[in-house]
Amino acid sequence: MPIDLEVELVPVTADNWRDCAALTVHPDQQRFVNAVTYYLCLCTYGGLWNPVAVTVGGEVAGFAMWAVDDDRSAWIGGLVVDARRQRQGIGHAAVRKLRERLIAEPGTPNVALSYAADNTAARHLYRTLGFHETGETEDTELVARWTP
């Protein structure tokens, strides 16, 4: 990850939602994520998820969302880093920052996320950040959790 990479998690607002919606992934990744517009609708109308824009140097480079489960576990979902900005450490930095923000909430036992078993890039990323597969599944995806 470049030393000067400054990743920030900022609220999705009227000023940046279009930049979030314009994010795309490489064609071979499209089966692993939904369009950011779907995630934005889920956040707006689903009653559970909260969106964040991932910015680098003030420009939107990615998107993520988070929620808190009934057992107080914090969940990270919908992580998208724009195809043009991948392999720069943005996803790693965004997950690390969001994980730290979520675990800081009193009563949060762990941070969880899920991914397709054959999504080797996601699996590698989350393992390097200390997430461990639990044997649980969420729909068809594997669940991994991080506990401080």
PAGULO-261271 format. One record per residue (C-alpha): x, y, z. Coordinates in steps of 0.05 Angstrom, whole numbers, padded with zeros to 5 digits, always signed. Example, Ala and Ser with C-alpha at 12.3 -4.5 7.8 and 13.67 -1.06 7.14 Angstrom:
BEGIN
+00246-00090+00156;+00273-00021+00143;
end
This chain:
BEGIN
+00000+00000+00000;+00029+00068-00018;+00053+00108+00042;+00015+00170+00019;-00051+00133+00010;-00102+00169+00054;-00167+00131+00054;-00227+00162+00088;-00296+00135+00102;-00347+00191+00092;-00423+00192+00092;-00459+00182+00026;-00493+00249+00012;-00530+00286-00042;-00462+00311-00065;-00427+00243-00074;-00480+00190-00085;-00473+00195-00161;-00398+00182-00155;-00414+00121-00113;-00466+00097-00163;-00415+00104-00219;-00366+00055-00188;-00353-00008-00228;-00313-00071-00218;-00276-00115-00268;-00322-00159-00309;-00296-00223-00274;-00317-00194-00207;-00388-00175-00226;-00417-00241-00203;-00391-00228-00132;-00421-00159-00120;-00484-00121-00137;-00485-00053-00170;-00474+00003-00120;-00543+00030-00139;-00573-00034-00111;-00534-00026-00046;-00555+00047-00041;-00628+00026-00048;-00618-00028+00004;-00590+00024+00052;-00646+00073+00038;-00705+00026+00039;-00681-00037+00074;-00680-00008+00144;-00614-00042+00165;-00553-00022+00124;-00515+00044+00128;-00473+00068+00069;-00404+00099+00068;-00363+00126+00010;-00290+00107+00009;-00249+00167-00013;-00176+00176-00031;-00152+00247-00037;-00224+00271-00033;-00247+00229-00092;-00295+00171-00086;-00256+00107-00100;-00302+00057-00067;-00364+00041-00027;-00382-00002+00032;-00441-00010+00079;-00448-00033+00151;-00502-00058+00198;-00511-00086+00268;-00542-00154+00277;-00590-00177+00332;-00531-00206+00371;-00495-00138+00367;-00444-00165+00315;-00426-00110+00266;-00428-00130+00193;-00391-00102+00133;-00424-00112+00066;-00425-00087-00005;-00351-00070-00010;-00335-00043-00079;-00270-00012-00101;-00272+00019-00170;-00237-00023-00223;-00189+00034-00239;-00168+00039-00166;-00159-00034-00148;-00093-00065-00125;-00073+00000-00091;-00091-00020-00019;-00157+00018-00018;-00200-00043-00001;-00151-00064+00054;-00149+00005+00085;-00225+00014+00080;-00241-00052+00114;-00189-00038+00168;-00218+00031+00182;-00290+00008+00181;-00273-00052+00225;-00239-00007+00277;-00297+00042+00276;-00349-00013+00286;-00312-00052+00341;-00305+00013+00380;-00380+00014+00393;-00393-00012+00464;-00422-00082+00466;-00398-00102+00396;-00370-00173+00403;-00341-00179+00333;-00343-00155+00261;-00370-00202+00209;-00375-00205+00134;-00390-00256+00081;-00365-00275+00012;-00372-00328-00041;-00327-00388-00029;-00295-00380-00098;-00281-00305-00089;-00207-00317-00077;-00189-00243-00077;-00240-00227-00022;-00220-00289+00017;-00147-00269+00015;-00161-00196+00033;-00203-00214+00093;-00154-00267+00118;-00097-00217+00115;-00140-00171+00159;-00150-00226+00211;-00221-00249+00193;-00232-00323+00206;-00284-00367+00172;-00333-00393+00224;-00369-00449+00187;-00431-00405+00185;-00463-00385+00119;-00505-00325+00099;-00548-00347+00041;-00496-00381-00002;-00436-00343+00024;-00384-00361+00076;-00383-00319+00140;-00318-00295+00170;-00311-00257+00235;-00257-00213+00267;-00252-00208+00342;-00202-00161+00375;
end
